[in-house]
Amino acid sequence: TPTCSISHLPGYVRHSSDFYEKGFDAIACMSVNDAFVMSAWAKHAGAGSIDMLADGNAEFSRALGLEADKSEFGMGLRCHRFALVAEDKVVTHLFVEKPGEFLVSAAEHVLANI
């Protein structure tokens, strides 16, 4: 979506060094898209410091309980916008946006709240 491409991912690209300075081992962007779309998106966004993960069948999104039916917009099954922080395979923070919002999962908000 425009929010994901113009604001969400670019925020993490812009602040990637801040996350690494806080001790993060990796930053990943997961989307209900295929690996080819994720690769093209990474190149377009200059997201070389971010692992782009494809959740093509929304299996991970479903496992998190974050699947979102966007069929009315012609987008099919997607995922709610979120940010997740994990340490030693345990989720320590989960920031889930309300539909149509972009506040709590922004890189700046996550950095200020971890």
C-alpha positions as CSV (number, residue, x, y, z in Angstrom):
1,T,0.0,0.0,0.0
2,P,1.1,3.6,-0.3
3,T,1.5,3.8,3.5
4,C,3.8,0.7,3.5
5,S,5.9,1.9,0.6
6,I,6.1,5.6,1.4
7,S,6.2,5.6,5.2
8,H,6.4,2.2,7.0
9,L,9.4,0.5,5.3
10,P,11.3,3.7,4.7
11,G,11.1,4.5,8.4
12,Y,12.9,1.2,9.2
13,V,15.4,1.8,6.4
14,R,16.1,5.3,7.8
15,H,16.4,4.1,11.4
16,S,18.1,0.7,10.8
17,S,21.3,1.9,12.4
18,D,19.4,3.0,15.5
19,F,18.0,-0.5,15.9
20,Y,21.4,-2.1,15.4
21,E,22.9,0.3,18.0
22,K,20.3,-0.9,20.4
23,G,21.5,-4.4,20.0
24,F,19.1,-5.8,17.4
25,D,20.6,-8.7,15.3
26,A,18.2,-8.3,12.4
27,I,15.3,-6.2,11.1
28,A,12.8,-7.9,8.9
29,C,9.9,-6.8,6.8
30,M,7.2,-9.4,6.3
31,S,4.3,-9.0,3.8
32,V,1.7,-11.2,2.3
33,N,3.4,-11.1,-1.1
34,D,5.7,-13.5,-3.0
35,A,9.4,-13.5,-2.8
36,F,9.8,-11.8,-6.2
37,V,7.6,-8.8,-5.1
38,M,9.5,-8.6,-1.8
39,S,12.9,-8.6,-3.7
40,A,11.7,-5.8,-6.1
41,W,10.3,-3.8,-3.1
42,A,13.6,-4.0,-1.3
43,K,15.5,-2.8,-4.3
44,H,13.1,0.1,-4.9
45,A,13.2,1.1,-1.2
46,G,17.0,0.7,-0.8
47,A,16.3,-1.7,2.0
48,G,19.6,-3.6,1.9
49,S,19.9,-3.6,5.7
50,I,16.4,-5.3,6.1
51,D,15.5,-8.9,5.5
52,M,12.4,-9.0,3.3
53,L,10.2,-12.0,4.1
54,A,7.5,-13.3,1.9
55,D,4.3,-14.7,3.6
56,G,2.7,-15.5,0.3
57,N,0.0,-17.8,1.7
58,A,-0.5,-15.6,4.8
59,E,0.4,-18.6,7.0
60,F,2.6,-16.6,9.4
61,S,0.0,-13.8,9.5
62,R,-2.7,-16.4,10.4
63,A,-0.5,-17.9,13.0
64,L,-0.2,-14.5,14.7
65,G,-3.9,-13.9,14.3
66,L,-3.2,-10.8,12.2
67,E,-4.7,-11.8,8.9
68,A,-6.9,-9.2,7.3
69,D,-9.5,-9.8,4.6
70,K,-9.0,-6.9,2.1
71,S,-11.2,-8.5,-0.6
72,E,-13.4,-5.5,-0.7
73,F,-10.5,-3.5,-2.0
74,G,-9.4,-6.2,-4.5
75,M,-6.4,-7.2,-2.4
76,G,-7.5,-10.6,-1.0
77,L,-6.1,-11.9,2.3
78,R,-3.5,-9.6,3.8
79,C,-2.0,-8.9,7.2
80,H,-2.7,-6.1,9.6
81,R,0.1,-3.6,9.8
82,F,2.3,-4.4,12.9
83,A,5.8,-4.4,14.4
84,L,7.1,-7.3,16.5
85,V,10.2,-7.4,18.6
86,A,11.5,-10.9,19.6
87,E,14.3,-11.9,21.8
88,D,15.5,-15.5,21.9
89,K,12.5,-16.6,19.9
90,V,10.1,-15.0,22.4
91,V,7.9,-12.0,21.4
92,T,8.7,-9.2,23.8
93,H,6.7,-6.4,22.1
94,L,3.9,-6.4,19.6
95,F,2.5,-3.2,18.1
96,V,-0.6,-3.8,16.1
97,E,-2.2,-1.0,14.1
98,K,-6.0,-0.4,14.1
99,P,-7.3,-0.7,10.5
100,G,-6.3,2.3,8.4
101,E,-3.9,3.7,11.0
102,F,-0.1,4.1,11.0
103,L,1.0,5.1,14.5
104,V,2.2,2.3,16.8
105,S,4.2,0.2,14.3
106,A,6.2,3.1,12.9
107,A,10.0,2.7,13.5
108,E,10.1,5.9,15.6
109,H,7.3,4.7,17.9
110,V,8.9,1.2,18.3
111,L,12.4,2.8,19.1
112,A,10.8,5.0,21.7
113,N,8.9,2.1,23.3
114,I,11.4,-0.7,23.6
